[in-house]
Amino acid sequence: MTSPNKLFGTDGIRGTANIEPVTAETALKLGRAAGHVFKHLERQARGHGRHKIVIGKDTRLSGYMLENAISSGILSMGVDVLFIGPLPTPGVAYVTRSLRADAGIVITASHNPYADNGIKFFRADGYKLDDNIEHRIESLVFDGEIDSIRPTADEIGKAVRIDDALGRYIEYAKASFPRGMTLEGMRLVVDCGHGAGYKSTPCVLRELGADVLVCGDKPDGKNINKDCGSMHPALICEKVREHRAVAGITHDGDADRVLLCDETGKLIDGDDIMAITALDFLTRGALTGKTLVATVMSNAGLDTALQSAGGRVVRTSVGDKNVIDEMLRNGFNLGGEQSGHIIFRDFGTTGDGLVAALQVLRIMKSRGEPLSRLADCWTRFPQIVSNILVREKRPFDQLENLPQLVAGAEAELKGQGGRLLLRYSGTEPKARVLLEGPDAAVLEKWMRRITEAIRKQVGA
């Protein structure tokens, strides 16, 4: 789905493992290119000795292959590698800063099935790469410029394994929770999705005093996201009801997302989490600029709720990177996506499922209110979303009759205060359609017509 000279999508590089561009051969080239770029961004290494790059991963089988390939490329450019093993994506970002490394890499396909994998990069400060650095790495991969650069003898990099990376991340996450407050008396159910958070999330919650029941914590390389985790939230809702827990927590494969479940078994998504936390921040005077940053996919009810409380919502294109870029440009400290990527810049540099869960638990504990009551703080507009598997990403305006259908839907929805969003996923072979408005019957009518047109012409 990428062009011949394009590797980076909306969230790093992603695809089927062992098929281009997610192959050992391309990973080796990426390692060489990244090693060269980060080595020359700063003349002096941030820590002692040589420049160094942190490499973490989720629990996929193909992670071993890609980890070894990309590290070989980095080492061949005279840059050291620090292996930290399976760790949530936000953990890799934090450890990169903690170890004063020059960059961080996490090998993950996030919420995708285990057969996929991908590669995300972080700068030395823990934020994702900007476009010009991505372009520089891509150029080096394709133009062969660095083929002749070959450090030899003691100039070749050295790889070491960092044994305390998990402990560092656990302490960092706990520091986002108020000192002196505990989770004692709270029974929580956690679904780790057999992913990178299978150790960290249960450990943090238990150390804070919660009674924790865990599932999805036995990764075997092939079961990541399989019928569990935030892509299959019905499981956590069932477990909460079964164990009479006060809340459920469920992650995706790299644990940068979180969805919750209240004590009644009702799903609490990213929009709910943003409403709960943003309104709490507003009440405490802690929401910078009185502004929440959300994407165009978030429900319009968020705008109404924030405006009623004296705040506002600023919207970006889809992707947590776009959310973070907007937050950085204007100094905002809270943003996220409906999917469960929630960024608390007071604590970290990227979406962190564990930190987001802890913020909601803090509000529950401090107010003495159940999650169901907290989630009643806003009213959701009727919204339906459809994800259509496609064989190609042909421009929508080239699909027969689709532009006319979209224009008709937009005209009717706009008159009702609703909206339509149509886009291709940046990480999966899918077309995404979102319809929002006060009349569910109208939404269903247009969704049926639009999805039928797409399936007929480019459906897989």
SVG drawing of the C-alpha trace seen along z (x, -y; Angstrom):
<svg xmlns="http://www.w3.org/2000/svg" viewBox="-34 -29 74 49">
<polyline fill="none" stroke="black" stroke-width="0.4" points="0.0,0.0 3.1,-2.3 4.9,-3.7 8.2,-2.2 10.2,-5.0 7.9,-5.4 8.3,-3.5 6.7,-5.5 3.0,-5.7 0.9,-7.5 2.6,-5.5 6.0,-4.3 6.5,-1.4 4.0,1.5 3.0,4.5 3.0,8.3 6.1,9.7 8.7,11.0 7.0,9.3 8.4,5.9 8.8,3.5 8.8,5.5 11.7,7.8 15.0,8.5 16.7,7.0 14.8,3.7 15.2,3.7 19.0,4.0 19.0,1.0 16.8,-0.9 19.2,-0.2 22.1,-1.5 20.2,-4.6 18.9,-5.4 22.3,-4.8 23.8,-7.3 21.1,-9.9 21.0,-9.9 24.7,-9.7 25.0,-13.0 22.0,-14.9 24.2,-15.7 28.0,-15.7 28.3,-14.7 26.5,-11.6 24.0,-12.4 25.5,-9.9 29.1,-8.8 31.0,-7.2 29.4,-6.4 26.0,-7.3 23.4,-4.7 19.9,-3.6 17.4,-1.8 15.5,1.1 12.3,2.5 9.5,4.7 6.1,6.3 5.6,10.0 5.3,11.0 7.3,14.0 8.7,11.9 10.1,9.4 13.2,11.6 14.0,11.4 13.5,7.7 15.3,6.9 18.4,8.7 18.3,7.3 17.8,3.6 20.4,3.8 23.0,5.3 22.5,2.3 22.9,-0.2 26.0,1.5 27.6,1.5 27.4,-2.3 29.4,-2.6 26.4,-3.2 25.7,-1.1 22.5,0.7 20.7,1.1 18.2,4.0 15.4,3.7 13.1,6.6 9.3,6.6 8.0,3.3 5.1,1.0 5.7,-1.6 5.5,-4.4 8.0,-2.5 10.5,-2.5 10.0,-6.3 10.6,-6.8 13.6,-4.5 15.1,-6.3 15.0,-9.5 16.0,-7.8 19.1,-6.2 20.1,-9.4 20.1,-7.5 20.1,-9.3 17.0,-7.5 14.6,-4.8 13.0,-2.1 10.1,0.1 9.2,3.2 5.5,3.5 2.3,3.6 0.3,2.3 -3.3,3.5 -2.7,5.5 -2.8,9.4 0.3,11.2 1.3,11.9 2.0,8.2 4.8,6.2 6.2,2.7 8.9,0.3 8.4,-3.0 11.1,-5.5 11.5,-8.0 13.8,-11.0 16.1,-11.4 13.4,-13.4 10.9,-10.5 8.7,-12.1 8.0,-10.5 10.1,-11.6 9.2,-14.6 8.6,-14.3 12.0,-15.6 13.9,-13.0 11.7,-10.2 12.4,-11.5 16.1,-11.5 16.0,-7.9 13.9,-6.8 16.3,-8.6 19.3,-6.8 17.5,-3.4 16.7,-3.9 19.6,-6.0 22.5,-3.8 24.4,-6.9 25.6,-5.1 26.7,-1.9 30.3,-3.1 30.3,-4.1 31.8,-1.2 33.3,-1.7 35.8,1.0 37.7,2.6 36.9,0.9 34.6,-1.7 31.9,0.9 29.1,0.6 28.5,2.8 25.2,4.3 24.2,4.6 21.0,5.8 19.5,3.4 18.0,5.6 16.2,2.9 14.1,1.3 10.9,2.8 11.5,1.6 12.3,-1.9 9.0,-2.1 7.0,-0.7 8.4,-3.4 7.7,-6.1 4.1,-5.0 3.6,-4.9 4.9,-8.5 1.9,-9.7 -0.4,-8.6 -0.7,-10.9 1.8,-10.1 -0.1,-8.9 -3.1,-7.7 -3.7,-3.9 -6.0,-1.6 -6.8,0.4 -10.3,1.8 -10.6,1.7 -11.0,5.0 -9.8,4.5 -9.8,6.8 -7.0,6.4 -6.7,7.8 -3.2,7.4 -4.0,8.8 -1.0,11.1 1.0,8.0 3.8,5.8 2.0,4.7 1.5,8.2 4.0,7.5 3.9,3.8 0.2,3.0 -0.7,5.8 2.5,5.0 1.8,1.3 -1.8,1.8 -0.8,4.4 1.9,2.2 -0.6,-0.6 -2.8,1.8 -5.5,3.0 -6.9,6.5 -6.0,7.4 -7.4,10.3 -5.5,10.7 -6.1,12.3 -4.2,12.0 -0.9,12.2 0.6,15.4 2.1,14.3 3.4,17.1 4.4,15.0 1.3,15.8 -1.6,14.9 -1.1,11.1 -4.5,9.3 -6.2,12.7 -9.7,12.5 -8.6,10.3 -7.3,6.9 -8.7,3.6 -9.6,4.9 -12.0,7.4 -13.3,5.4 -16.3,7.7 -14.0,10.0 -13.1,7.4 -16.8,6.5 -17.7,10.1 -14.8,10.5 -15.9,7.4 -19.4,8.7 -18.1,12.2 -15.8,11.0 -17.9,8.1 -15.0,5.7 -15.2,1.9 -13.5,1.5 -11.8,3.3 -8.7,2.2 -7.8,3.6 -4.7,2.8 -3.7,3.3 -0.5,5.2 2.0,2.4 -0.1,1.0 -0.1,-2.6 -3.9,-2.3 -6.5,-1.6 -10.2,-1.0 -12.0,-0.7 -15.2,1.0 -17.4,-0.3 -18.8,1.7 -21.9,2.6 -20.0,4.1 -20.4,1.1 -17.5,0.2 -15.7,-3.1 -13.8,-4.2 -11.2,-6.9 -13.8,-9.7 -15.2,-8.8 -11.7,-8.8 -11.0,-12.2 -14.3,-13.7 -13.7,-12.4 -10.1,-13.5 -10.5,-16.8 -13.4,-17.9 -11.5,-16.9 -8.5,-18.9 -10.7,-21.9 -12.2,-21.8 -8.8,-21.7 -7.4,-24.5 -4.9,-22.0 -6.0,-21.9 -3.5,-24.0 -5.3,-26.6 -8.6,-25.1 -8.1,-22.9 -8.5,-19.2 -6.9,-18.0 -8.9,-15.3 -9.1,-14.0 -11.8,-14.3 -13.0,-10.8 -14.0,-11.8 -17.7,-12.3 -19.1,-15.9 -20.5,-15.5 -17.0,-16.2 -17.2,-19.7 -20.5,-20.4 -19.3,-19.0 -16.1,-21.0 -17.8,-24.2 -20.4,-23.9 -17.6,-23.7 -15.7,-26.7 -13.2,-24.7 -12.9,-23.8 -11.8,-21.0 -9.2,-21.5 -9.4,-18.8 -6.6,-17.2 -6.3,-14.6 -6.4,-11.0 -3.3,-9.6 -1.8,-10.2 1.3,-11.8 -1.0,-14.6 -2.5,-15.0 1.0,-15.2 2.2,-17.7 -0.8,-20.0 -0.1,-19.7 3.5,-20.6 2.8,-23.5 0.6,-25.2 1.7,-23.8 -1.5,-21.8 -1.2,-19.0 -4.1,-16.6 -5.2,-15.0 -6.1,-11.7 -8.1,-9.5 -11.4,-7.6 -9.4,-4.4 -7.8,-4.8 -4.5,-6.7 -4.5,-9.2 -1.6,-11.6 -0.9,-13.3 2.1,-15.5 2.5,-16.3 3.7,-12.7 4.9,-11.5 5.6,-12.1 3.3,-9.6 0.0,-7.7 0.3,-5.5 -2.5,-3.1 -1.4,-2.5 -1.0,-6.2 -4.4,-6.9 -6.0,-4.2 -4.3,-5.5 -5.7,-9.0 -9.2,-7.6 -8.7,-5.5 -7.3,-8.6 -10.6,-10.5 -12.7,-7.5 -10.7,-7.3 -10.6,-11.0 -14.3,-11.5 -15.5,-8.2 -17.7,-7.7 -18.1,-4.6 -16.9,-4.8 -20.4,-4.6 -21.3,-7.9 -18.1,-9.6 -18.9,-8.6 -22.3,-10.3 -20.4,-13.7 -21.2,-14.1 -23.8,-13.1 -22.6,-11.2 -24.1,-12.1 -25.3,-9.0 -22.4,-7.8 -21.7,-4.8 -18.3,-3.7 -17.6,-1.1 -14.2,0.4 -14.1,1.9 -11.3,4.3 -9.9,3.1 -7.6,4.6 -6.3,1.2 -6.5,-2.4 -7.9,-4.0 -8.8,-7.7 -12.4,-8.0 -13.2,-10.5 -12.3,-7.9 -14.9,-5.4 -18.1,-5.4 -21.0,-7.2 -19.2,-7.6 -18.7,-11.4 -22.4,-11.9 -23.3,-9.7 -20.9,-11.5 -22.3,-14.9 -25.9,-13.8 -25.0,-12.4 -23.1,-15.6 -25.9,-17.8 -28.5,-16.0 -26.3,-15.5 -25.0,-19.1 -28.6,-20.3 -29.0,-18.2 -25.7,-19.3 -24.0,-16.0 -21.0,-15.1 -19.3,-12.5 -15.7,-11.4 -14.3,-9.1 -10.6,-8.0 -8.2,-5.2 -6.4,-3.8 -2.7,-4.7 -1.8,-1.4 -4.2,1.2 -5.8,2.0 -9.1,0.6 -11.5,-2.3 -13.0,-3.9 -16.4,-5.6 -17.8,-7.7 -21.3,-9.2 -22.5,-11.3 -25.9,-13.0 -29.0,-13.1 -31.0,-10.7 -29.7,-7.1 -32.0,-6.0 -30.5,-8.6 -27.0,-7.5 -27.7,-3.9 -29.3,-4.7 -26.2,-6.6 -23.8,-4.1 -25.4,-1.2 -25.2,-3.1 -21.6,-4.3 -20.1,-1.1 -21.8,0.9 -20.3,-1.4 -16.8,-1.0 -17.0,2.8 -18.3,3.3 -15.3,1.4 -12.3,1.9 -13.4,4.4 -11.0,7.2"/>
</svg>
